[in-house]
Amino acid sequence: MIKNVVEESFASLVHDLQDLEFSRNLHDEQEGYINRALEWVQTQQNPDGSWGQGVMIDIELALQGFGIWGAYQHSWKIRDGREGGISIAFGWLEINQDNNGCWDNNLWDTAAIIQAAYLLGEGKRACIQNALDWLARRKETRWGVDDRLGLHYIAQSLMAFIMADISNELTSACKGVLIDELRRINKEPSYSMSPYAMGQVLEALVYSGVNPSDELLQPTVNYLEEFLDRAQVSISNFMHICAAFKGLGVVYGGANIDNPTMQLTLGKMFHPTRFRKDGSWYRDMTMTGWALVALRSLKVVRKIEAYPFQIYSLVSRTQRQIEEHEQNYEKIKRKIFLYSVLSTLLATVLGILLLSNTLLHFSLFDNVDLLYFIIGIVVSLLIYTGRQLIKEMF
């Protein structure tokens, strides 16, 4: 078992080192990668101004990506040669806005669009002001809490208020609701956290002024770091990866060059199996949009001097994993030894009882059936215990 564990641990270490080496080289090409991604997003715009399949999240993420990375080019050519651009996108949003001021009657979508508008300097548009009014009225449901929506709905609402620089009273109320809910779940060990939701919560609270080292945030920070340490990046969990990365990036105050978890995750995100030559992630609009939004903290160029420390951290982590398995293995060996001794003693006692009953016609039990019943129970327990030990071994 230990041999297999060591082989698996070192195979994982080699894979992680490859991703780390890849992230080390990103500082030279990062700007080119991001620009290529932004250009790919531009080509995916539809003639009507929407993106992808016309779903809200694609247009929200596309516009946020342009705003975050300072894409001041407000018009461009799309796939069929027609004119695309920011104004056409907001035209689509105006047409598809609900009468009450929101989009798709969805708190998250509406808050995300408001953020995109202010990032692009389009916050004065009537459709955005109407959306802000609608979002302010959501106070009556505590921004989704009373409707049993996830914490990321409150988080996005708070981010929208912060970017719009709306009244302190409303922003404080939204922040207070989010803090109260986070305190509540911190006291509930059984609460099922989601990296997708908690990454957004972390980002919103830090942007709202909560100290990144505040003990209120530590359970969430620890949870997200553990998630990124163990997660295998794939299209099925890519949004979770991006949200966790974004939240931790804000906590660290940008790209934390001394944090191996962030650097390793960065390498995984930009690996050629995910970031394609055409500038997209997985050739998917939603995934590419999420990546661009998540990488907002990486405008700071990383230092190469941190690289040896990161290698040391990865090797140390692998060493700890192997040591933990060795300790568990030693515990199991001791259990097996005790099991063997106990089994031998019980077998001897049962053998003596059976022998005395059958050959010497002497029995401690007046009822022979009771003797056989006890023997059956003891044998069953020994078999069950043996199986449990085998499971622990393998």
N, C-alpha and C positions, 0 to 999 in steps of 0.2 A: 504493500500500500504506500509506504513512504517513498519508494522509488518512483511510483506513478505520480505522487504529489510533487516531488522534486522536478520531474520532467515537465509536468504541466506548469509549475510555477516559473521555471526558466523559459519555457516556450512563451508564456505570457510576458515575461520580462523582456525578451528579445523583441516581441511585437511592440511593446510600449516604448522601448528605446528607439525603434524605427520611427514611430510616430513623433517622438520627441525630437529626433534628428530632423525630421521633416519640418516641424514647427520652428526649429532654430534657423532654418534657411528662409523662412517666410518674410523676415524683415526686409529683405532685398526686393521681394516681388509683391509684397502685400498691396501696395497702391495699384499695381497693374491688375491683380486679381479682383480687387473691389471694383475698379473701373470696368473691367470686362463683365462682371456680374451686373452692374448698373446698365450697361449697354444691352445685355441680354434681356433684362427686364423691360427696357424700352421697346424692344422688338416684339415682346409678347402682348403689348397693348392691342386691344380690339378697336376697330374703326369707331365704335360707339363711345369709346373712352374708358371702358372697363378693362379688366385683365383676366387672363385665363378663361375659365368657364363662366365668368360673370358673377362669381360669388364674392361676397363682401370682403372676406378676409384677404383676398388677393389684391384688391384695389387699396385696402388699408395699408397692407405691408409694403406694397410698391411705393405708395406716396410717402410713407414713413422712411423708407430706405433712401429715397431721393433727398428728403429733408435732413436726415441724420448725416449723410455723407456730402452735403453741400452741393448737390447736383442742381446748379442754377440754370441749366439749359431747360427752358420751359416748353420747348417744342422739338420734335424729332420726327423722322420718317419711321413708319411701322412696316410690318412685313409686306403688305400689298402696295407699298409706295405712297400710301396716303399719309396725311399729316396726323401725328399724334402729339400728346403733350399734357402738361398739368391742367391747362384750362379746359381741355376736352374732358379730362377725368372729372373735374368738378362739375362740368355740365351734366355728365352722366349721374353724378351724385344728386344734383338738384332735381333731376327728373325722377329719380327713384327714391327720393325722400318721402317718408310717410307724412300724412297730413299733420300729425301731432309733433313733428320735428325730429323724430328718431329715424333710424334705418332698420328695417326688418323687425321692428319692435324689440330690438336686441340692445341691451345695455353695453355689452362688451364692444360690439361693432360701432355703436354710436360714439363711445368714448375714444376708441382708436382713431376714428375719422377726425374727431376734434383735435387730437394730438397731431395727426399728420398735417392738418390745415395750419396749425400754429408753427410747426416746424418749417413749413414752406412759405410762411408769411401771408397765408390766405385766411387768417382767422376772422377778418372783418366781413366775410361773405355772409349774406343773409341766412343761407342754409346752415352755416356753422353757428350763428347766434341763436337760431331756432333750436338747434340741437343742444346747445348749452342750456337753454331754458328748460327743455325736456329733461335733461340730465339733472338739473337743479331740483326739479319736481320729484325725482326719484328718492329724495330724502324721506318721503313718506313711507317708503318700503325699506329704508336704510340701505339703499343702493343694492337691493337684491337679497339681503340677508333674510328678510321676512318671506321672500319667495323661495328660499332655500337654494339660492344660486351660490356658486363657489366664491371663494375669497378673491379670485382674480377679477371678478366683476367689480368689486369695490376698489381693488387696486387700480384698474384701468380708469375708473371714474375719478379717483384721486389724482392720477397722472394728468387727466384732462383738465381738471380744475387748476392744477399747478401750472401747466403750460399756458392756460388761458389767463392766468393771473387774476382769477375771479375772486370774489369777496372772501376775506379771511374767515369770516363766520362760516361760510359754506364749506370751504376747504378744511377748516378745523373740525367741523362736524363729521365730514367724510373720513378724515384721518382718525378721529376718535372711534368711529365704528370699526374701522379696520384694526386698530390697536386692541380694542375690547375683544374682537373675535380671535385675534392671534393669541391673546392671553388665555382665552377660553380653551383653545385647542392645545396650547402648551401644557395645560393641566389634564388633558385627556390622552393618556398613552395609547389608547385604542384608536385614536383618530387616524384615519388613512390619509396621509399626505400625498400630494401629487407634485412632482418637480415642475410641471407646467404651471400650476397655480402658485406654488410657493416662490418660484423665481420671480414672478410678477409682483407678489406681495413684498418681497425683499426690496426690489427696485423702487416701488412706490413709497415705502416707508423711509428709505434712505433719502430719496429725493425730497420728501416732505420735511426733512430735518432731523429724523431720528439718528442718533449716533450709531455708526456701523458696529461699534463694539458693545452696544447696549445688550444687557443680558436677555432682553425680550427677543432679540433677533438670533441669539446663539443656537437655539435648537434648530431653527430653519437653516442657518449657515451650515451647521454640522450635517444636517440631513442632505443638503444639496451637494456638499463636498463628497460625502460618502457615495451619493448617487453617481456623480461624475467619475469617481475613482473606479467604480465597478461596472458602469454601463458600457455595453458594446454598441457603438454607434450604428444605427440602421435607419432606414426610411420610416420604420414604424415608431421609433422613439425620438426622431430627430427634433421635433418641436419641443419635447421635454428637455433634450440636451441644450437647445438654444435658450429656452427660458431660464434654465438653471445657470447657464453660463452668463447670461445677461445680468441676472440678479447678483451673482457673486462678483461679477466685474464691477458693478456699482459699489458693492461693499468694500472691495479692495481699492477703490478710488482710481479705477482704470485698469489697464493690463498689468497685473501684478507679476513682474518679471521673476520674482523669487518663489512663486507658487507653482510647483510641478503639476498639480491637478489642472490648473488653467492652461499651462503650456501643453500638456499632454492632450487635453481636450481640443485645443486649437489645432494641433497636428492631426488629430482624428477628423476634425471637421473639414480640413483642407486636403485630406488624402484624395488622390486621383479617383478612387472608387466612389467618392461622394461629390467632390468639386470637379465638374467636367470641363473639357477643353473649350466648350462654347461659353463658359462663364456661369453656368447654372449649377445648382446643387440638385443632383438626381434628375436633371432636366424637368424640374417641377417648379411651377410658379410659387406655390405656397411655401415649399421648403427653401427656395432661394430668397424669398422675402423674409422669412424668419431668420435665416443666416445673416442677412444684411443688417437687420435690426439688432440681432444679438451681438454682432461684432462692433458695435458702436464705440466700445471702450478701447478698441485696439488702435486708435490713432496714435498712441504713444509707441514709439519704436522700442522694441525689446533690446536688452543688453546681452551680448554673447557671454559676458563673464558669469552669468547665472547658470550657464549650461552645466559645468561640473557639479554644482550643487544639486541640480535637478537629477543628474545621473545617480549621484550618491543617494538621493531620496528614494528613487525607484528601486535601487539595489537593496537599500535598507528595508523597504516595504516588503520586497520578496523574501529577504532573510527572515523578517518577522513572521511572515506567513508560514514558511517552512518550520520555524521554531515552534509555532503554535500547533502545527500538525504533529510534530515530534512529541510535544508534551501530551497531546491528546492520545497519541499512539501508546505512550508509556502508561497513561492512565488505563487504557483498554487492556494492555498486557497485564497490569496488576489485577484488573477485574477478572480476566480469564484465569489467572493463577488462583485467585480466591474461589472462582467458580469450580475449578478443577478439584481443589481440596474439598470444598463442600460437597460436590457431587460424589467424590470417592467415599467420604464419610457416610453420606446418606445411603449410597449403594451398599456399603458394608453393613450398616444397620438393618436395611431392608432385607439384605441377604440372610443375615442371622435370624431375623424374625420369620422369614419364609422357611428357612432350614429347620428351625425349632418347631414350626407348626406342622411341617410335612413329615420329617424324619423322626423327631423326638416326641411328637405329639404334645408339645408344650407350647402354650401361646399366652401372651400377655393380654390377648383379646378374646373375650368369650365368644364374640361374633366374628367369624372368619370373613364374612362379607364386608364388615367394617374395616378389617385389615386390608383387604384388596382395594377398597375404596380409597383409603388413605394412601396406599402405594400408588394408585392411579393419579391422585391429586399431586403427589410429590413428583412423579415422573413428568406430568404435564407442565408443572412449574419449571422443572429443569430444562425441558425442551423449549419452552417459551423464552426463558432467560438466555439460553444458548443462541436462539435465533436473534434476539436483540443485540447480543454481543457481536454476532456475525455482521449484522447491519451496521453497527458502529465501526467495525473493521473496514468495511468496504463501502 
